[in-house]
């Protein structure tokens, strides 16, 4: 978002974006979130500051229809037609039924309105961990305005968007990350920092940025469209096909980090099966796994992560949450 962003403009753009999310559903009546049967398998929880959240978190990309589907452009359209507003509500309710009690998402158009309706009209209890997408320039005017809107709406935790953090570190302005974290925490809200580039975490640790948690990519490269050796010689950039350019270095770095770690892009945007992806992330030291899931994937993903957590996990990093 470029230029001044007022509260009215921000909310208006959020509402307007629901035209995409809610095609043909304007007259849908609110439905109460049903209580899950006692037989639903539940995901274990950990602590993120004062919040108790599930080890498996619901990712927001599939709900906002941003699938990272590389050059398969039809997948975006397919997702948009499948994940209607009503289906998104069903997905969040099913996630809650399995004990997934937090959603991680960015402020794409329509998101605030969607979450508000789910919480206040549908009785949803899922926690919101949201990153503002505002441009982060000196003074952080737009960022702070979006943060205040999210706080007013009832956000549970905020984080600095990985896209912004990557860029700020690359351009030599990590101090804005620290300023952003402090601005959120001054409001009494937990604040984390996300990054695709490992340099984001390294710089934050070097500067002792008071983040409450990190959200960092982690996935192995043992899949057909994984990175080629020549890809790894260039500075970080989001090359289609992978989002964690140096997984071994990431595991080694995070071993020394004492803050909770939410690992994301663990399946390399669908290229790695969840059993392999989850096991690698947990063994690599992640405290929580963030996974984009369609409704029909939730039960199986919960079963997988529970099997991994019930087994003796061979990890060198202590649990930090």
C-alpha positions as CSV (number, residue, x, y, z in Angstrom):
1,X,0.0,0.0,0.0
2,X,1.6,3.2,-1.2
3,X,0.8,6.7,0.1
4,X,-1.3,7.7,3.1
5,X,-3.5,5.0,4.5
6,X,-6.3,6.1,6.7
7,X,-8.4,3.7,8.8
8,X,-11.4,4.3,6.4
9,X,-9.3,3.5,3.3
10,X,-7.8,0.4,4.9
11,X,-11.2,-1.1,6.0
12,X,-12.8,0.0,2.7
13,X,-10.2,-1.9,0.7
14,X,-10.6,-4.9,3.0
15,X,-14.4,-4.9,2.4
16,X,-14.1,-4.3,-1.3
17,X,-11.8,-7.3,-1.7
18,X,-14.5,-9.6,-0.4
19,X,-16.1,-9.3,-3.8
20,X,-13.5,-11.9,-4.9
21,X,-13.9,-14.0,-1.8
22,X,-17.7,-14.0,-1.7
23,X,-19.0,-14.3,-5.2
24,X,-22.6,-15.5,-5.2
25,X,-22.8,-15.6,-1.4
26,X,-24.0,-12.2,-0.4
27,X,-27.2,-13.6,1.0
28,X,-25.6,-16.4,3.0
29,X,-27.0,-16.5,6.5
30,X,-24.6,-16.7,9.4
31,X,-24.2,-20.2,10.8
32,X,-23.0,-21.1,14.3
33,X,-19.7,-23.0,14.5
34,X,-20.7,-26.5,15.6
35,X,-19.0,-28.1,18.5
36,X,-16.6,-30.9,17.4
37,X,-17.3,-34.5,18.4
38,X,-15.2,-35.7,21.3
39,X,-13.5,-38.2,18.9
40,X,-11.7,-35.5,16.9
41,X,-8.0,-35.8,17.3
42,X,-6.5,-32.7,18.9
43,X,-3.2,-31.0,18.1
44,X,-0.9,-30.4,21.1
45,X,-0.2,-26.8,22.1
46,X,2.8,-24.6,23.0
47,X,3.2,-21.1,24.4
48,X,3.8,-18.1,22.2
49,X,4.4,-15.5,24.9
50,X,1.2,-15.5,26.9
51,X,-0.8,-17.2,24.1
52,X,-1.3,-21.0,24.1
53,X,-1.4,-22.0,20.4
54,X,-1.4,-25.3,18.5
55,X,1.8,-26.8,17.2
56,X,0.1,-26.9,13.8
57,X,-1.2,-23.5,12.6
58,X,-3.6,-22.7,9.7
59,X,-1.9,-20.8,6.9
60,X,-3.7,-18.0,5.2
61,X,-2.5,-18.2,1.6
62,X,-5.0,-20.8,0.4
63,X,-7.8,-18.8,2.0
64,X,-6.6,-15.6,0.2
65,X,-6.2,-17.8,-3.0
66,X,-2.4,-17.1,-3.2
67,X,-1.2,-20.6,-3.8
68,X,2.4,-20.1,-4.8
69,X,1.7,-22.5,-7.6
70,X,4.6,-21.5,-9.7
71,X,3.7,-21.3,-13.4
72,X,0.5,-23.3,-13.0
73,X,-1.7,-20.2,-13.2
74,X,-5.0,-22.1,-13.4
75,X,-4.5,-23.2,-9.8
76,X,-5.1,-19.7,-8.6
77,X,-8.5,-19.7,-10.3
78,X,-9.3,-23.2,-9.1
79,X,-8.5,-22.2,-5.5
80,X,-10.6,-19.1,-5.8
81,X,-13.6,-21.0,-7.0
82,X,-13.2,-23.7,-4.3
83,X,-12.4,-21.6,-1.4
84,X,-15.5,-19.4,-1.4
85,X,-16.4,-17.3,1.7
86,X,-18.6,-20.1,3.0
87,X,-15.9,-22.8,2.4
88,X,-13.3,-20.6,4.2
89,X,-15.6,-20.4,7.2
90,X,-16.0,-24.2,7.1
91,X,-12.3,-24.7,6.9
92,X,-11.6,-22.5,9.9
93,X,-14.3,-24.3,11.9
94,X,-12.9,-27.7,11.0
95,X,-9.4,-26.5,11.9
96,X,-10.8,-25.5,15.3
97,X,-12.5,-28.8,15.7
98,X,-9.1,-30.5,15.5
99,X,-7.5,-28.1,18.0
100,X,-5.8,-25.8,15.5
101,X,-6.5,-22.6,17.3
102,X,-4.6,-20.0,15.4
103,X,-4.5,-18.6,11.9
104,X,-1.5,-16.8,10.4
105,X,-2.4,-14.5,7.5
106,X,-1.5,-11.1,6.0
107,X,-3.8,-8.1,5.3
108,X,-4.9,-9.1,1.8
109,X,-8.1,-7.4,0.6
110,X,-11.1,-8.7,2.5
111,X,-9.2,-10.5,5.2
112,X,-10.2,-8.2,8.1
113,X,-13.9,-8.3,7.2
114,X,-13.8,-12.1,6.7
115,X,-12.2,-12.7,10.1
116,X,-14.5,-10.3,11.8
117,X,-17.6,-12.1,10.5
118,X,-16.2,-15.5,11.4
119,X,-15.5,-14.4,15.0
120,X,-18.5,-12.2,15.7
121,X,-21.3,-13.7,13.4
122,X,-20.2,-17.3,13.3
123,X,-18.9,-17.7,16.9
124,X,-15.4,-18.6,15.8
125,X,-12.6,-18.7,18.4
126,X,-9.5,-19.1,16.2
127,X,-6.7,-16.7,17.2
128,X,-5.4,-14.1,14.7
129,X,-1.7,-13.7,14.0
130,X,-1.5,-11.1,11.3
131,X,1.1,-9.1,9.4
132,X,0.3,-5.7,8.0
133,X,1.3,-5.3,4.3
134,X,2.0,-1.6,4.6
135,X,5.1,-0.2,3.0
136,X,7.7,0.3,5.8
137,X,9.4,3.7,5.4
138,X,11.1,5.9,8.0
139,X,8.5,6.9,10.6
140,X,6.4,3.8,9.8
141,X,3.2,5.9,9.4
142,X,1.3,3.4,7.3
143,X,2.5,0.4,9.3
144,X,1.5,1.9,12.6
145,X,-2.0,2.8,11.2
146,X,-2.6,-0.7,10.0
147,X,-1.4,-2.1,13.3
148,X,-3.8,0.1,15.2
149,X,-6.7,-1.1,13.0
150,X,-5.7,-4.7,13.6
151,X,-5.6,-4.1,17.4
152,X,-9.0,-2.4,17.3
153,X,-10.4,-5.5,15.5
154,X,-9.0,-7.9,18.1
155,X,-5.8,-9.3,16.7
156,X,-4.0,-11.7,19.0
157,X,-0.4,-11.1,17.7
158,X,1.2,-9.1,14.9
159,X,4.4,-9.8,13.0
160,X,6.5,-8.0,10.4
161,X,5.8,-9.4,7.0
162,X,8.7,-11.5,5.6
163,X,8.5,-9.7,2.3
164,X,9.1,-6.4,4.0
165,X,11.8,-7.7,6.4
166,X,13.7,-9.4,3.6
167,X,13.7,-6.1,1.7
168,X,14.7,-3.9,4.7
169,X,17.7,-6.1,5.5
170,X,18.8,-6.3,1.9
171,X,18.7,-2.5,1.6
172,X,20.5,-2.0,4.9
173,X,17.6,-0.7,7.0
174,X,17.1,-3.4,9.7
175,X,16.5,-0.6,12.3
176,X,13.0,-0.2,10.8
177,X,12.3,-3.8,11.8
178,X,13.3,-3.1,15.4
179,X,11.2,0.1,15.4
180,X,8.2,-1.8,14.1
181,X,8.5,-4.5,16.7
182,X,8.8,-1.9,19.5
183,X,5.8,0.1,18.1
184,X,3.6,-3.0,18.3
185,X,4.8,-4.1,21.7
186,X,4.2,-0.6,23.1
187,X,0.6,-1.3,22.4
188,X,0.7,-4.4,24.6
189,X,0.5,-6.9,21.7
190,X,2.9,-9.7,20.9
191,X,5.1,-9.0,17.8
192,X,7.2,-11.3,15.8
193,X,9.4,-11.0,12.7
194,X,9.1,-13.2,9.6
195,X,11.7,-13.8,6.9
196,X,12.6,-16.0,3.9
197,X,16.2,-14.8,4.0
198,X,18.2,-16.2,6.9
199,X,19.9,-12.8,7.1
200,X,16.7,-11.4,8.6
201,X,17.0,-13.6,11.7
202,X,20.7,-13.1,11.9
203,X,20.4,-9.3,11.8
204,X,17.6,-9.3,14.3
205,X,19.6,-11.4,16.7
206,X,22.7,-9.2,16.2
207,X,20.7,-6.0,16.9
208,X,18.8,-7.7,19.8
209,X,15.5,-6.8,18.2
210,X,12.9,-7.5,21.0
211,X,10.7,-9.8,18.8
212,X,8.6,-12.3,20.7
213,X,8.9,-14.9,18.0
214,X,10.2,-15.6,14.5
215,X,8.5,-17.0,11.5
216,X,11.2,-18.4,9.2
217,X,11.0,-20.7,6.1
218,X,12.3,-24.2,6.4
219,X,12.2,-27.1,3.9
220,X,14.6,-29.6,2.5
221,X,15.6,-29.7,-1.1
222,X,14.9,-33.3,-1.9
223,X,12.1,-32.9,-4.4
224,X,12.0,-32.8,-8.2
225,X,11.7,-29.0,-8.5
226,X,14.1,-28.2,-5.7
227,X,16.9,-25.7,-6.3
228,X,19.8,-26.4,-8.5
229,X,23.4,-25.8,-7.2
230,X,23.7,-22.7,-9.4
231,X,20.6,-21.2,-7.8
232,X,22.3,-21.2,-4.4
233,X,25.2,-19.1,-5.4
234,X,23.2,-15.9,-5.8
235,X,22.0,-13.7,-2.9
236,X,18.6,-14.6,-1.6
237,X,15.6,-14.1,-3.9
238,X,12.3,-15.9,-4.1
239,X,13.0,-18.2,-6.9
240,X,9.9,-20.2,-8.0
241,X,10.3,-23.7,-6.6
242,X,11.8,-23.1,-3.2
243,X,11.6,-20.6,-0.3
244,X,14.4,-21.8,2.0
245,X,17.6,-21.4,0.1
246,X,19.9,-22.7,2.9
247,X,18.0,-25.2,5.2
248,X,21.1,-26.6,6.9
249,X,22.3,-23.1,7.8
250,X,18.9,-22.2,9.0
251,X,18.7,-25.2,11.3
252,X,22.2,-24.3,12.7
253,X,21.4,-20.7,13.2
254,X,18.0,-21.3,14.9
255,X,19.6,-23.8,17.2
256,X,21.2,-20.8,19.0
257,X,18.0,-18.7,19.0
258,X,16.0,-18.8,22.2
259,X,12.8,-17.3,20.8
260,X,9.9,-19.4,19.6
261,X,10.1,-20.4,15.9
262,X,7.2,-20.9,13.6
263,X,8.4,-22.6,10.5
264,X,6.6,-21.8,7.2
265,X,6.8,-22.9,3.6
266,X,7.7,-26.3,5.0
267,X,6.1,-28.1,2.0
268,X,7.8,-25.7,-0.5
269,X,4.3,-24.6,-1.5
270,X,3.0,-28.1,-2.0
271,X,6.0,-29.8,-3.5
272,X,6.9,-31.9,-0.5
273,X,4.4,-34.3,1.1
274,X,3.4,-33.2,4.6
275,X,4.8,-36.3,6.4
276,X,8.3,-35.5,5.1
277,X,7.9,-31.8,5.5
278,X,6.6,-31.8,9.0
279,X,9.2,-34.3,10.2
280,X,12.0,-32.3,8.7
281,X,10.8,-29.1,10.3
282,X,10.2,-30.6,13.8
283,X,13.5,-32.4,13.8
284,X,15.1,-29.2,12.5
285,X,14.0,-27.3,15.7
286,X,10.8,-25.6,14.7
287,X,8.4,-25.1,17.6
288,X,5.3,-24.7,15.4
289,X,4.5,-25.5,11.8
290,X,2.5,-23.1,9.7
291,X,0.7,-25.0,6.8
292,X,-1.8,-23.9,4.2
293,X,-4.5,-26.5,4.2
294,X,-7.7,-27.1,2.3
295,X,-10.5,-28.4,4.5
296,X,-10.1,-32.0,3.2
297,X,-6.4,-32.0,4.2
298,X,-6.8,-31.0,7.8
299,X,-7.6,-34.4,9.3
300,X,-4.7,-36.1,7.6
301,X,-2.2,-33.3,8.5
302,X,-3.3,-33.4,12.1
303,X,-2.8,-37.2,12.2
304,X,0.7,-36.8,10.7
305,X,1.9,-34.1,13.0
306,X,0.5,-36.0,16.1
307,X,2.3,-39.2,15.1
308,X,5.6,-37.2,14.7
309,X,5.1,-35.5,18.1
310,X,4.2,-38.7,19.8
311,X,7.3,-40.4,18.6
312,X,10.7,-39.7,20.1
313,X,11.7,-36.6,18.2
314,X,15.4,-36.5,17.3
315,X,16.1,-32.7,17.5
316,X,19.1,-30.8,18.9
317,X,17.3,-27.5,19.5
318,X,15.3,-27.4,22.7
319,X,11.7,-26.7,22.6
320,X,11.4,-22.9,22.9
321,X,7.6,-22.8,23.3
